[in-house]
Amino acid sequence: MEDLTEKIREKFGFRVNDMADAWRLVDWLEERGWVVYIITAKNRKQVDAWHQKYGTLFAQFGEVPNFRSIFEGILTVALLAKELEEKGMI
């Protein structure tokens, strides 16, 4: 998890310590036109995002995202969206 939080610090310029910090990333996604889906159930922690110019992040890869925590899912989704933005795909 430390690698993930370090990547967030590098790409977004702030350290993510808790869900309040992670929610800043959800706000960032929303501001850029992403719809964020968070599903939690026993043995299921799913975070995904959809954008009208791209579609659903994980559907592009034929995957159903299941993370160890919602926190991890938010960080991962934000990094993927940031990468697409940096490549000019969004």
C-alpha atoms as a printed R data frame, in Angstrom:
   type eleno elety resid chain resno       x       y       z
1  ATOM     1    CA   MET     A     1   0.000   0.000   0.000
2  ATOM     2    CA   GLU     A     2   2.931   2.333   0.654
3  ATOM     3    CA   ASP     A     3   3.925   2.174  -3.043
4  ATOM     4    CA   LEU     A     4   0.412   3.218  -3.996
5  ATOM     5    CA   THR     A     5   0.315   6.162  -1.608
6  ATOM     6    CA   GLU     A     6   3.754   7.255  -2.823
7  ATOM     7    CA   LYS     A     7   2.552   7.213  -6.434
8  ATOM     8    CA   ILE     A     8  -0.403   9.377  -5.412
9  ATOM     9    CA   ARG     A     9   1.957  11.835  -3.733
10 ATOM    10    CA   GLU     A    10   4.088  12.004  -6.872
11 ATOM    11    CA   LYS     A    11   1.177  12.428  -9.313
12 ATOM    12    CA   PHE     A    12  -1.211  14.558  -7.254
13 ATOM    13    CA   GLY     A    13   1.134  16.417  -4.919
14 ATOM    14    CA   PHE     A    14  -0.310  15.397  -1.577
15 ATOM    15    CA   ARG     A    15  -0.005  12.488   0.840
16 ATOM    16    CA   VAL     A    16  -3.011  10.223   1.278
17 ATOM    17    CA   ASN     A    17  -3.328   8.965   4.844
18 ATOM    18    CA   ASP     A    18  -7.009   8.163   5.257
19 ATOM    19    CA   MET     A    19 -10.400   8.102   3.529
20 ATOM    20    CA   ALA     A    20 -10.810  11.874   3.876
21 ATOM    21    CA   ASP     A    21  -7.661  12.292   1.797
22 ATOM    22    CA   ALA     A    22  -8.772   9.598  -0.649
23 ATOM    23    CA   TRP     A    23 -12.083  11.367  -1.105
24 ATOM    24    CA   ARG     A    24 -10.163  14.341  -2.514
25 ATOM    25    CA   LEU     A    25  -9.306  12.007  -5.392
26 ATOM    26    CA   VAL     A    26 -12.968  11.123  -5.886
27 ATOM    27    CA   ASP     A    27 -13.683  14.871  -6.070
28 ATOM    28    CA   TRP     A    28 -10.843  15.253  -8.585
29 ATOM    29    CA   LEU     A    29 -12.351  12.488 -10.734
30 ATOM    30    CA   GLU     A    30 -15.808  14.025 -10.564
31 ATOM    31    CA   GLU     A    31 -14.454  17.453 -11.583
32 ATOM    32    CA   ARG     A    32 -13.006  15.863 -14.717
33 ATOM    33    CA   GLY     A    33 -16.243  14.198 -15.760
34 ATOM    34    CA   TRP     A    34 -15.757  10.751 -14.239
35 ATOM    35    CA   VAL     A    35 -18.621   8.888 -12.594
36 ATOM    36    CA   VAL     A    36 -17.229   6.848  -9.709
37 ATOM    37    CA   TYR     A    37 -18.828   3.556  -8.699
38 ATOM    38    CA   ILE     A    38 -18.102   2.179  -5.240
39 ATOM    39    CA   ILE     A    39 -19.589  -1.182  -4.282
40 ATOM    40    CA   THR     A    40 -18.908  -2.878  -1.012
41 ATOM    41    CA   ALA     A    41 -20.174  -6.212   0.248
42 ATOM    42    CA   LYS     A    42 -18.775  -9.167   2.104
43 ATOM    43    CA   ASN     A    43 -15.646 -10.253   0.204
44 ATOM    44    CA   ARG     A    44 -16.221  -7.571  -2.437
45 ATOM    45    CA   LYS     A    45 -14.632  -4.122  -2.564
46 ATOM    46    CA   GLN     A    46 -15.182  -2.706  -6.025
47 ATOM    47    CA   VAL     A    47 -14.258   0.754  -7.284
48 ATOM    48    CA   ASP     A    48 -14.587   1.684 -10.938
49 ATOM    49    CA   ALA     A    49 -15.111   4.845 -12.941
50 ATOM    50    CA   TRP     A    50 -16.838   5.734 -16.207
51 ATOM    51    CA   HIS     A    51 -16.119   8.653 -18.527
52 ATOM    52    CA   GLN     A    52 -18.137   9.577 -21.612
53 ATOM    53    CA   LYS     A    53 -14.967   9.847 -23.724
54 ATOM    54    CA   TYR     A    54 -13.485   6.566 -22.509
55 ATOM    55    CA   GLY     A    55 -16.087   4.279 -21.025
56 ATOM    56    CA   THR     A    56 -15.577   2.227 -17.907
57 ATOM    57    CA   LEU     A    57 -11.977   1.901 -16.755
58 ATOM    58    CA   PHE     A    58 -11.891  -1.775 -15.986
59 ATOM    59    CA   ALA     A    59 -14.312  -2.903 -18.700
60 ATOM    60    CA   GLN     A    60 -11.667  -1.759 -21.188
61 ATOM    61    CA   PHE     A    61  -9.483  -4.548 -19.848
62 ATOM    62    CA   GLY     A    62 -12.275  -7.101 -19.365
63 ATOM    63    CA   GLU     A    63 -11.780  -7.093 -15.613
64 ATOM    64    CA   VAL     A    64 -14.044  -6.765 -12.613
65 ATOM    65    CA   PRO     A    65 -12.068  -4.774 -10.047
66 ATOM    66    CA   ASN     A    66 -11.996  -6.246  -6.561
67 ATOM    67    CA   PHE     A    67  -9.653  -4.555  -4.110
68 ATOM    68    CA   ARG     A    68  -8.595  -5.349  -0.557
69 ATOM    69    CA   SER     A    69 -10.193  -2.062   0.507
70 ATOM    70    CA   ILE     A    70 -12.195   0.835  -0.898
71 ATOM    71    CA   PHE     A    71  -9.213   3.043  -0.025
72 ATOM    72    CA   GLU     A    72  -6.953   0.999  -2.315
73 ATOM    73    CA   GLY     A    73  -9.588   1.046  -5.047
74 ATOM    74    CA   ILE     A    74  -9.970   4.832  -5.010
75 ATOM    75    CA   LEU     A    75  -6.215   5.345  -5.217
76 ATOM    76    CA   THR     A    76  -5.851   2.856  -8.069
77 ATOM    77    CA   VAL     A    77  -8.735   4.325 -10.073
78 ATOM    78    CA   ALA     A    78  -7.409   7.864  -9.632
79 ATOM    79    CA   LEU     A    79  -3.963   6.820 -10.846
80 ATOM    80    CA   LEU     A    80  -5.417   5.108 -13.911
81 ATOM    81    CA   ALA     A    81  -7.516   8.161 -14.763
82 ATOM    82    CA   LYS     A    82  -4.505  10.449 -14.260
83 ATOM    83    CA   GLU     A    83  -2.472   8.262 -16.630
84 ATOM    84    CA   LEU     A    84  -5.181   8.509 -19.303
85 ATOM    85    CA   GLU     A    85  -5.266  12.265 -18.859
86 ATOM    86    CA   GLU     A    86  -1.482  12.541 -19.175
87 ATOM    87    CA   LYS     A    87  -1.583  10.486 -22.385
88 ATOM    88    CA   GLY     A    88  -4.253  12.822 -23.796
89 ATOM    89    CA   MET     A    89  -6.883  10.092 -23.977
90 ATOM    90    CA   ILE     A    90  -9.396  12.029 -21.859
